[in-house]
Amino acid sequence: MTRKITAMRQRFVDEYVVDLNGKQAAIRAGYSVNAAAGQAARLLIIANVQEAIVKAKSKRIERTKIDADYVLKRLVEIDEMDVIDILHGDGSMRAITDWPVCWRRTISGLDLQEIMSGDTQTVLRKIKWPDKVKNLELLGKHVDVQAFKEQKQLTGDLTVTNLIADISKRNAENRVVLPKMTKK
């Protein structure tokens, strides 16, 4: 049975789930600035503090409705964004109100510049959209496809004894024997 958490530790937990920064959470909870990092490290290994953090995170998920499924769904939406969704057939841009919701939620910048040259007016539009490569990396990590992890092929019998024997054999083969020194 876990002991009840103290008020000070609960304050730390409440602050910790804000940004998952132990040192800052300890400071905001009222611990000394000088000792905050060490105090946070100690608090984070205490069983009832860990349980309280798990509960607080679960409550946040319930409250915000943002969980792993939500994150994965949004990453897939970003991956499936196609520029044709916001352009007319002639390459001109559709009105922003006609864009799919995913585009309106996801772009990180939109620059419009009107350039006058004599009697003609040109509108230059720049759209900054999400980094698709980074998005794919996040998707790969989320679904654990291991697409971005280095893999090493291991063959043969991998018992600890055989590993140690193999390393010892290679060390012996690479050892340089120096001639013995004699005293004069």
N, CA, C and O of each residue as an XYZ file, in Angstrom:
736
protein
N       0.841     -1.183      0.000
C       0.000      0.000      0.000
C       0.888      1.249      0.000
O       1.837      1.342      0.778
N       0.580      2.181     -0.855
C       1.374      3.389     -0.989
C       0.927      4.430      0.023
O      -0.267      4.617      0.260
N       1.911      5.109      0.619
C       1.592      6.170      1.578
C       1.035      7.375      0.849
O       1.320      7.603     -0.327
N       0.229      8.146      1.576
C      -0.349      9.373      1.022
C       0.788     10.362      0.745
O       1.753     10.455      1.503
N       0.647     11.086     -0.345
C       1.662     12.048     -0.752
C       1.506     13.338      0.067
O       0.388     13.752      0.371
N       2.629     13.964      0.420
C       2.574     15.220      1.187
C       2.106     16.356      0.288
O       2.162     16.249     -0.937
N       1.653     17.426      0.889
C       1.161     18.591      0.136
C       2.269     19.186     -0.742
O       2.020     19.566     -1.886
N       3.488     19.263     -0.203
C       4.610     19.835     -0.957
C       4.941     18.962     -2.169
O       5.203     19.478     -3.255
N       4.929     17.656     -1.983
C       5.201     16.746     -3.095
C       4.076     16.807     -4.131
O       4.332     16.729     -5.332
N       2.841     16.945     -3.670
C       1.725     17.062     -4.606
C       1.852     18.333     -5.429
O       1.539     18.346     -6.620
N       2.310     19.398     -4.790
C       2.531     20.655     -5.523
C       3.600     20.447     -6.597
O       3.473     20.945     -7.716
N       4.656     19.705     -6.245
C       5.694     19.371     -7.226
C       5.090     18.593     -8.397
O       5.367     18.899     -9.556
N       4.269     17.594     -8.094
C       3.624     16.783     -9.138
C       2.790     17.669    -10.051
O       2.876     17.563    -11.274
N       1.982     18.544     -9.457
C       1.126     19.442    -10.244
C       1.959     20.324    -11.168
O       1.578     20.565    -12.313
N       3.078     20.799    -10.675
C       3.952     21.642    -11.493
C       4.728     20.824    -12.523
O       4.977     21.295    -13.633
N       5.101     19.624    -12.164
C       5.879     18.776    -13.065
C       5.106     18.444    -14.339
O       5.676     18.465    -15.430
N       3.819     18.140    -14.213
C       3.049     17.767    -15.405
C       2.783     18.953    -16.325
O       2.302     18.763    -17.442
N       3.081     20.164    -15.882
C       2.921     21.343    -16.736
C       3.891     21.279    -17.912
O       3.488     21.481    -19.057
N       5.180     20.998    -17.638
C       6.191     21.013    -18.697
C       7.203     19.870    -18.607
O       8.143     19.807    -19.399
N       7.013     18.978    -17.652
C       7.899     17.822    -17.432
C       9.348     18.233    -17.165
O      10.282     17.491    -17.468
N       9.519     19.418    -16.598
C      10.843     19.915    -16.241
C      10.957     19.849    -14.721
O      10.380     20.672    -14.009
N      11.708     18.860    -14.230
C      11.804     18.620    -12.802
C      12.340     19.796    -12.009
O      11.777     20.161    -10.977
N      13.433     20.396    -12.486
C      14.040     21.514    -11.772
C      13.066     22.682    -11.661
O      12.881     23.236    -10.578
N      12.441     23.060    -12.782
C      11.509     24.182    -12.754
C      10.278     23.860    -11.917
O       9.751     24.733    -11.227
N       9.821     22.621    -11.973
C       8.673     22.210    -11.160
C       9.002     22.336     -9.676
O       8.169     22.783     -8.887
N      10.211     21.943     -9.300
C      10.627     22.046     -7.895
C      10.670     23.508     -7.459
O      10.236     23.842     -6.357
N      11.186     24.368     -8.309
C      11.242     25.803     -7.984
C       9.829     26.357     -7.825
O       9.534     27.044     -6.847
N       8.947     26.055     -8.799
C       7.573     26.564     -8.727
C       6.814     25.992     -7.535
O       5.890     26.620     -7.018
N       7.212     24.786     -7.099
C       6.552     24.158     -5.957
C       7.051     24.723     -4.632
O       6.474     24.440     -3.582
N       8.125     25.525     -4.672
C       8.593     26.166     -3.453
C       9.907     25.643     -2.907
O      10.342     26.068     -1.837
N      10.545     24.734     -3.616
C      11.855     24.254     -3.170
C      12.912     25.308     -3.505
O      12.700     26.147     -4.381
N      14.019     25.264     -2.823
C      15.116     26.204     -3.024
C      15.636     26.147     -4.459
O      15.779     25.069     -5.037
N      15.916     27.321     -5.025
C      16.436     27.392     -6.390
C      17.761     26.635     -6.494
O      17.993     25.912     -7.463
N      18.616     26.802     -5.508
C      19.939     26.154     -5.528
C      19.861     24.636     -5.438
O      20.713     23.936     -5.983
N      18.844     24.127     -4.754
C      18.735     22.684     -4.548
C      17.677     22.044     -5.447
O      17.420     20.845     -5.337
N      17.067     22.821     -6.327
C      15.916     22.349     -7.103
C      16.230     21.132     -7.971
O      15.444     20.186     -8.000
N      17.348     21.135     -8.670
C      17.672     20.019     -9.570
C      17.835     18.719     -8.778
O      17.281     17.686     -9.154
N      18.581     18.774     -7.703
C      18.780     17.585     -6.867
C      17.487     17.126     -6.215
O      17.209     15.930     -6.134
N      16.707     18.080     -5.754
C      15.437     17.750     -5.115
C      14.499     17.085     -6.132
O      13.827     16.105     -5.811
N      14.460     17.612     -7.337
C      13.610     17.030     -8.382
C      14.037     15.594     -8.676
O      13.195     14.705     -8.798
N      15.340     15.372     -8.790
C      15.846     14.017     -9.056
C      15.431     13.056     -7.948
O      15.035     11.923     -8.221
N      15.522     13.510     -6.691
C      15.112     12.660     -5.568
C      13.607     12.395     -5.595
O      13.169     11.265     -5.376
N      12.823     13.429     -5.863
C      11.367     13.282     -5.873
C      10.899     12.336     -6.980
O       9.971     11.552     -6.782
N      11.533     12.412     -8.119
C      11.090     11.627     -9.270
C      11.321     10.126     -9.126
O      10.801      9.347     -9.926
N      12.087      9.707     -8.128
C      12.281      8.260     -7.922
C      11.446      7.715     -6.768
O      11.489      6.519     -6.481
N      10.694      8.579     -6.111
C       9.844      8.147     -4.999
C       8.560      7.541     -5.569
O       7.901      8.146     -6.415
N       8.211      6.341     -5.098
C       7.084      5.586     -5.662
C       5.771      6.364     -5.644
O       5.074      6.414     -6.657
N       5.422      6.974     -4.506
C       4.119      7.648     -4.478
C       4.113      8.929     -5.321
O       3.051      9.363     -5.768
N       5.272      9.532     -5.541
C       5.360     10.691     -6.435
C       5.189     10.213     -7.878
O       4.477     10.843     -8.659
N       5.832      9.112     -8.230
C       5.676      8.546     -9.572
C       4.211      8.190     -9.846
O       3.690      8.465    -10.926
N       3.556      7.579     -8.863
C       2.136      7.226     -9.022
C       1.285      8.474     -9.204
O       0.374      8.493    -10.031
N       1.581      9.515     -8.434
C       0.821     10.761     -8.545
C       1.024     11.409     -9.910
O       0.092     11.997    -10.458
N       2.228     11.308    -10.463
C       2.498     11.855    -11.800
C       1.697     11.093    -12.853
O       1.108     11.697    -13.749
N       1.677      9.772    -12.741
C       0.900      8.952    -13.680
C      -0.580      9.333    -13.607
O      -1.235      9.480    -14.638
N      -1.102      9.491    -12.395
C      -2.517      9.883    -12.232
C      -2.771     11.259    -12.832
O      -3.773     11.463    -13.518
N      -1.872     12.203    -12.579
C      -2.045     13.563    -13.101
C      -2.014     13.572    -14.623
O      -2.795     14.280    -15.259
N      -1.115     12.790    -15.208
C      -1.051     12.712    -16.671
C      -2.325     12.080    -17.235
O      -2.831     12.521    -18.267
N      -2.838     11.062    -16.570
C      -4.075     10.415    -17.015
C      -5.246     11.383    -16.961
O      -6.075     11.412    -17.869
N      -5.314     12.172    -15.897
C      -6.384     13.173    -15.785
C      -6.267     14.207    -16.904
O      -7.272     14.637    -17.470
N      -5.040     14.598    -17.215
C      -4.830     15.567    -18.293
C      -5.284     14.989    -19.630
O      -5.898     15.692    -20.433
N      -4.989     13.724    -19.869
C      -5.421     13.075    -21.112
C      -6.946     13.064    -21.197
O      -7.517     13.351    -22.249
N      -7.597     12.735    -20.094
C      -9.074     12.738    -20.069
C      -9.611     14.144    -20.322
O     -10.577     14.322    -21.065
N      -8.994     15.120    -19.714
C      -9.460     16.509    -19.819
C      -9.258     17.075    -21.217
O     -10.146     17.734    -21.757
N      -8.101     16.824    -21.801
C      -7.774     17.423    -23.100
C      -8.172     16.547    -24.276
O      -8.272     17.027    -25.405
N      -8.398     15.276    -24.020
C      -8.704     14.305    -25.085
C      -7.536     14.159    -26.055
O      -7.729     13.764    -27.205
N      -6.335     14.474    -25.598
C      -5.144     14.306    -26.434
C      -4.364     13.115    -25.886
O      -3.756     13.170    -24.817
N      -4.410     12.048    -26.658
C      -3.697     10.834    -26.272
C      -2.886     10.344    -27.474
O      -2.786     11.043    -28.483
N      -2.318      9.165    -27.369
C      -1.478      8.634    -28.442
C      -2.265      8.498    -29.743
O      -1.720      8.754    -30.817
N      -3.523      8.104    -29.668
C      -4.336      7.980    -30.883
C      -4.522      9.332    -31.559
O      -4.452      9.429    -32.784
N      -4.757     10.365    -30.775
C      -4.918     11.708    -31.330
C      -3.634     12.148    -32.042
O      -3.675     12.654    -33.164
N      -2.509     11.948    -31.381
C      -1.214     12.348    -31.960
C      -0.974     11.599    -33.266
O      -0.572     12.199    -34.263
N      -1.217     10.306    -33.264
C      -1.008      9.512    -34.467
C      -1.938      9.978    -35.593
O      -1.511     10.088    -36.742
N      -3.189     10.247    -35.274
C      -4.148     10.721    -36.285
C      -3.679     12.040    -36.903
O      -3.739     12.214    -38.120
N      -3.215     12.960    -36.067
C      -2.738     14.256    -36.570
C      -1.479     14.084    -37.425
O      -1.340     14.746    -38.454
N      -0.575     13.216    -37.018
C       0.628     12.974    -37.815
C       0.270     12.399    -39.183
O       0.882     12.760    -40.189
N      -0.708     11.516    -39.222
C      -1.151     10.950    -40.498
C      -1.786     12.039    -41.356
O      -1.537     12.094    -42.560
N      -2.603     12.906    -40.757
C      -3.208     14.019    -41.506
C      -2.126     14.885    -42.147
O      -2.229     15.250    -43.318
N      -1.100     15.208    -41.381
C      -0.015     16.038    -41.905
C       0.700     15.311    -43.040
O       1.030     15.914    -44.061
N       0.935     14.025    -42.858
C       1.613     13.254    -43.885
C       0.802     13.228    -45.181
O       1.377     13.206    -46.268
N      -0.505     13.230    -45.076
C      -1.362     13.128    -46.253
C      -1.711     14.485    -46.877
O      -2.432     14.533    -47.874
N      -1.211     15.585    -46.304
C      -1.482     16.896    -46.887
C      -0.922     16.952    -48.311
O       0.207     16.537    -48.569
N      -1.737     17.472    -49.221
C      -1.332     17.582    -50.617
C      -1.578     19.014    -51.063
O      -2.673     19.539    -50.862
N      -0.598     19.648    -51.656
C      -0.698     21.044    -52.046
C      -1.844     21.284    -53.035
O      -2.360     22.399    -53.118
N      -2.241     20.265    -53.776
C      -3.334     20.415    -54.738
C      -4.655     20.759    -54.031
O      -5.575     21.305    -54.641
N      -4.728     20.427    -52.725
C      -5.943     20.731    -51.953
C      -6.173     22.229    -51.784
O      -7.290     22.651    -51.485
N      -5.127     23.040    -51.972
C      -5.286     24.481    -51.752
C      -5.068     25.304    -53.020
O      -5.060     26.534    -52.981
N      -4.891     24.604    -54.152
C      -4.666     25.309    -55.416
C      -5.780     25.005    -56.411
O      -6.362     23.921    -56.401
N      -6.066     25.977    -57.266
C      -6.948     25.762    -58.415
C      -6.144     25.072    -59.499
O      -4.922     24.963    -59.400
N      -6.823     24.607    -60.529
C      -6.152     23.917    -61.638
C      -5.103     24.759    -62.325
O      -4.140     24.214    -62.864
N      -5.262     26.105    -62.323
C      -4.283     26.979    -62.991
C      -3.105     27.354    -62.084
O      -2.234     28.127    -62.483
N      -3.082     26.811    -60.877
C      -1.980     27.090    -59.950
C      -2.249     28.236    -59.003
O      -1.460     28.477    -58.089
N      -3.349     28.949    -59.200
C      -3.668     30.036    -58.268
C      -4.221     29.437    -56.967
O      -4.754     28.328    -56.947
N      -4.079     30.191    -55.909
C      -4.453     29.699    -54.596
C      -5.959     29.865    -54.345
O      -6.557     30.886    -54.683
N      -6.535     28.846    -53.753
C      -7.940     28.917    -53.341
C      -8.062     29.878    -52.162
O      -7.075     30.178    -51.491
N      -9.250     30.344    -51.921
C      -9.507     31.162    -50.731
C      -9.236     30.306    -49.498
O      -9.550     29.116    -49.486
N      -8.663     30.897    -48.478
C      -8.304     30.146    -47.267
C      -9.519     29.457    -46.668
O      -9.393     28.369    -46.107
N     -10.682     30.063    -46.775
C     -11.900     29.436    -46.236
C     -12.260     28.158    -46.986
O     -13.045     27.353    -46.485
N     -11.701     27.959    -48.172
C     -11.958     26.739    -48.948
C     -10.905     25.651    -48.700
O     -11.017     24.549    -49.237
N      -9.907     25.950    -47.908
C      -8.866     24.962    -47.620
C      -9.422     23.881    -46.693
O     -10.309     24.157    -45.885
N      -8.913     22.661    -46.801
C      -9.276     21.625    -45.826
C      -8.819     22.040    -44.412
O      -7.828     22.752    -44.249
N      -9.551     21.584    -43.422
C      -9.256     21.948    -42.027
C      -7.817     21.608    -41.661
O      -7.158     22.388    -40.974
N      -7.324     20.469    -42.103
C      -5.953     20.060    -41.770
C      -4.949     21.123    -42.201
O      -4.016     21.430    -41.459
N      -5.135     21.688    -43.395
C      -4.234     22.733    -43.869
C      -4.331     23.965    -42.984
O      -3.310     24.545    -42.614
N      -5.530     24.364    -42.647
C      -5.698     25.584    -41.842
C      -5.112     25.419    -40.446
O      -4.638     26.389    -39.856
N      -5.137     24.216    -39.919
C      -4.589     23.968    -38.579
C      -3.074     23.835    -38.566
O      -2.432     24.097    -37.549
N      -2.508     23.432    -39.688
C      -1.129     22.961    -39.681
C      -0.096     23.927    -40.238
O       1.059     23.879    -39.815
N      -0.458     24.794    -41.161
C       0.570     25.675    -41.718
C       1.151     26.551    -40.622
O       0.453     26.965    -39.697
N       2.416     26.818    -40.744
C       3.074     27.619    -39.711
C       3.380     29.034    -40.183
O       3.938     29.831    -39.429
N       3.021     29.350    -41.421
C       3.240     30.707    -41.904
C       2.585     30.928    -43.249
O       2.510     30.017    -44.074
N       2.113     32.140    -43.464
C       1.515     32.532    -44.733
C       1.887     33.984    -44.967
O       1.480     34.863    -44.207
N       2.656     34.240    -46.013
C       3.070     35.607    -46.359
C       2.391     36.013    -47.648
O       2.419     35.271    -48.630
N       1.788     37.175    -47.651
C       1.196     37.737    -48.858
C       1.890     39.059    -49.149
O       2.024     39.896    -48.257
N       2.329     39.254    -50.380
C       2.954     40.504    -50.790
C       2.333     40.938    -52.099
O       2.241     40.157    -53.046
N       1.911     42.183    -52.148
C       1.401     42.729    -53.398
C       2.511     43.550    -54.037
O       3.085     44.438    -53.407
N       2.801     43.248    -55.276
C       3.874     43.934    -55.997
C       3.243     44.663    -57.178
O       2.588     44.051    -58.022
N       3.444     45.958    -57.227
C       2.903     46.770    -58.328
C       4.027     47.047    -59.317
O       5.119     47.471    -58.938
N       3.743     46.804    -60.572
C       4.701     47.097    -61.632
C       3.920     47.735    -62.772
O       3.289     47.048    -63.575
N       3.974     49.039    -62.827
C       3.201     49.749    -63.857
C       1.715     49.566    -63.599
O       1.218     49.893    -62.522
N       1.020     49.050    -64.581
C      -0.423     48.831    -64.459
C      -0.763     47.452    -63.904
O      -1.928     47.168    -63.626
N       0.234     46.601    -63.742
C      -0.053     45.238    -63.287
C       0.254     45.068    -61.808
O       1.191     45.649    -61.262
N      -0.571     44.256    -61.194
C      -0.402     43.961    -59.768
C      -0.193     42.458    -59.639
O      -0.956     41.663    -60.189
N       0.826     42.087    -58.922
C       1.122     40.677    -58.693
C       1.050     40.415    -57.192
O       1.557     41.197    -56.387
N       0.423     39.324    -56.834
C       0.360     38.933    -55.433
C       1.260     37.714    -55.273
O       1.069     36.688    -55.926
N       2.224     37.848    -54.409
C       3.158     36.764    -54.123
C       2.713     36.096    -52.830
O       2.555     36.754    -51.801
N       2.514     34.802    -52.890
C       2.058     34.063    -51.708
C       3.095     33.011    -51.347
O       3.546     32.239    -52.193
N       3.460     32.999    -50.083
C       4.392     31.988    -49.586
C       3.701     31.255    -48.444
O       3.160     31.871    -47.526
N       3.729     29.944    -48.520
C       3.119     29.126    -47.468
C       4.230     28.303    -46.832
O       5.013     27.651    -47.523
N       4.287     28.343    -45.523
C       5.261     27.511    -44.811
C       4.481     26.360    -44.184
O       3.669     26.553    -43.280
N       4.745     25.185    -44.680
C       4.027     24.038    -44.158
C       4.945     23.135    -43.362
O       6.162     23.322    -43.381
N       4.389     22.159    -42.664
C       5.194     21.337    -41.748
C       6.310     20.584    -42.472
O       6.212     20.288    -43.663
N       7.348     20.290    -41.741
C       8.475     19.513    -42.242
C       8.016     18.058    -42.391
O       7.834     17.348    -41.402
N       7.835     17.633    -43.634
C       7.295     16.290    -43.892
C       8.264     15.186    -43.441
O       7.824     14.137    -42.969
N       9.554     15.410    -43.579
C      10.530     14.396    -43.163
C      10.478     14.217    -41.648
O      10.467     13.092    -41.148
N      10.448     15.329    -40.924
C      10.351     15.257    -39.460
C       9.052     14.570    -39.064
O       9.023     13.773    -38.126
N       7.982     14.879    -39.780
C       6.691     14.262    -39.498
C       6.759     12.746    -39.680
O       6.238     11.994    -38.857
N       7.404     12.300    -40.763
C       7.541     10.861    -40.986
C       8.386     10.207    -39.900
O       8.112      9.083    -39.479
N       9.417     10.923    -39.452
C      10.243     10.398    -38.365
C       9.399     10.215    -37.106
O       9.495      9.189    -36.433
N       8.573     11.213    -36.790
C       7.697     11.116    -35.617
C       6.698      9.974    -35.769
O       6.439      9.243    -34.814
N       6.142      9.822    -36.961
C       5.225      8.707    -37.219
C       5.937      7.378    -37.005
O       5.409      6.473    -36.358
N       7.139      7.272    -37.555
C       7.908      6.034    -37.418
C       8.215      5.698    -35.971
O       8.153      4.535    -35.573
N       8.542      6.700    -35.191
C       8.817      6.469    -33.765
C       7.538      6.104    -33.027
O       7.546      5.257    -32.134
N       6.440      6.749    -33.405
C       5.180      6.546    -32.700
C       4.663      5.120    -32.872
O       4.198      4.504    -31.913
N       4.744      4.608    -34.076
C       4.214      3.271    -34.311
C       5.293      2.199    -34.192
O       5.048      1.025    -34.469
N       6.488      2.614    -33.778
C       7.593      1.704    -33.499
C       7.962      0.841    -34.703
O       8.163     -0.367    -34.571
N       8.048      1.463    -35.873
C       8.486      0.712    -37.051
C      10.001      0.621    -37.119
O      10.553     -0.102    -37.949
N      10.668      1.357    -36.244
C      12.127      1.316    -36.162
C      12.785      1.731    -37.479
O      13.894      1.291    -37.784
N      12.106      2.575    -38.257
C      12.623      2.968    -39.561
C      13.866      3.842    -39.459
O      14.650      3.905    -40.406
N      14.059      4.507    -38.347
C      15.172      5.438    -38.214
C      16.196      4.957    -37.199
O      17.022      5.741    -36.733
N      16.152      3.696    -36.858
C      17.068      3.154    -35.870
C      18.101      2.290    -36.581
O      17.770      1.470    -37.438
N      19.360      2.495    -36.204
C      20.409      1.660    -36.790
C      20.212      0.234    -36.319
O      19.928     -0.017    -35.148
N      20.366     -0.689    -37.241
C      20.213     -2.090    -36.882
C      21.513     -2.817    -37.175
O      22.178     -2.556    -38.177
N      21.861     -3.730    -36.286
C      23.071     -4.518    -36.468
C      22.651     -5.975    -36.554
O      21.870     -6.459    -35.734
N      23.171     -6.659    -37.539
C      22.868     -8.067    -37.728
C      23.830     -8.890    -36.885
O      25.046     -8.784    -37.046
N      23.298     -9.702    -35.997
C      24.119    -10.554    -35.163
C      23.854    -11.999    -35.547
O      22.701    -12.408    -35.680
N      24.906    -12.767    -35.724
C      24.739    -14.168    -36.078
C      25.576    -15.020    -35.144
O      26.458    -14.525    -34.443
N      25.284    -16.292    -35.150
C      26.068    -17.216    -34.346
C      25.511    -17.356    -32.941
O      24.448    -16.829    -32.614
N      26.255    -18.077    -32.122
C      25.846    -18.341    -30.742
C      26.232    -17.154    -29.881
O      27.413    -16.829    -29.762
N      25.235    -16.497    -29.275
C      25.510    -15.261    -28.554
C      25.449    -15.424    -27.036
O      24.947    -14.533    -26.350
N      25.935    -16.515    -26.506
C      25.970    -16.629    -25.060
C      27.057    -15.706    -24.528
O      27.996    -15.360    -25.245
N      26.926    -15.318    -23.291
C      27.914    -14.420    -22.691
C      29.288    -15.076    -22.713
O      30.286    -14.412    -22.993
N      29.349    -16.352    -22.427
C      30.633    -17.053    -22.416
C      31.291    -16.978    -23.785
O      32.485    -16.696    -23.888
N      30.516    -17.229    -24.840
C      31.080    -17.178    -26.196
C      31.502    -15.767    -26.568
O      32.529    -15.586    -27.222
N      30.725    -14.758    -26.164
C      31.099    -13.373    -26.439
C      32.422    -13.020    -25.780
O      33.301    -12.431    -26.410
N      32.563    -13.383    -24.503
C      33.797    -13.081    -23.769
C      34.968    -13.827    -24.401
O      36.046    -13.255    -24.562
N      34.773    -15.095    -24.760
C      35.844    -15.882    -25.379
C      36.252    -15.272    -26.715
O      37.439    -15.200    -27.034
N      35.257    -14.829    -27.500
C      35.549    -14.230    -28.797
C      36.336    -12.935    -28.634
O      37.302    -12.702    -29.360
N      35.932    -12.097    -27.692
C      36.637    -10.833    -27.447
C      38.063    -11.108    -26.974
O      39.004    -10.450    -27.417
N      38.221    -12.077    -26.077
C      39.557    -12.424    -25.574
C      40.450    -12.929    -26.700
O      41.628    -12.580    -26.770
N      39.885    -13.752    -27.580
C      40.660    -14.300    -28.705
C      41.124    -13.164    -29.613
O      42.285    -13.126    -30.020
N      40.195    -12.215    -29.939
C      40.576    -11.098    -30.803
C      41.622    -10.214    -30.138
O      42.524     -9.715    -30.810
N      41.514    -10.017    -28.842
C      42.512     -9.220    -28.125
C      43.874     -9.907    -28.156
O      44.902     -9.252    -28.330
N      43.878    -11.210    -27.988
C      45.141    -11.953    -28.013
C      45.792    -11.884    -29.391
O      47.013    -11.779    -29.504
N      44.961    -11.943    -30.450
C      45.494    -11.876    -31.816
C      46.087    -10.502    -32.115
O      47.039    -10.382    -32.886
N      45.528     -9.484    -31.508
C      45.981     -8.117    -31.778
C      47.050     -7.630    -30.800
O      47.544     -6.510    -30.926
N      47.406     -8.468    -29.829
C      48.358     -8.067    -28.810
C      49.756     -7.979    -29.395
O      50.162     -8.829    -30.187
N      50.480     -6.961    -29.007
C      51.868     -6.784    -29.430
C      52.756     -7.241    -28.283
O      52.594     -6.794    -27.147
N      53.692     -8.129    -28.581
C      54.600     -8.623    -27.546
C      55.890     -7.823    -27.639
O      56.549     -7.782    -28.678
N      56.228     -7.193    -26.527
C      57.448     -6.398    -26.478
C      58.596     -7.261    -25.971
O      58.382     -8.137    -25.132
N      59.814     -7.026    -26.467
C      60.949     -7.813    -25.973
C      61.215     -7.466    -24.511
O      60.998     -6.336    -24.072
N      61.684     -8.455    -23.778
C      61.962     -8.227    -22.353
C      63.195     -7.328    -22.224
O      64.154     -7.427    -22.989
N      63.124     -6.472    -21.248
C      64.242     -5.566    -20.978
C      65.155     -6.232    -19.960
O      64.667     -6.859    -19.020
N      66.444     -6.112    -20.121
C      67.396     -6.661    -19.161
C      68.113     -5.530    -18.470
O      68.319     -4.460    -19.042
N      68.488     -5.778    -17.237
C      69.202     -4.748    -16.468
C      70.650     -4.773    -16.863
O      71.201     -5.841    -17.130
N      71.272     -3.638    -16.907
C      72.697     -3.537    -17.218
C      73.490     -3.342    -15.991
O      74.714     -3.235    -16.058
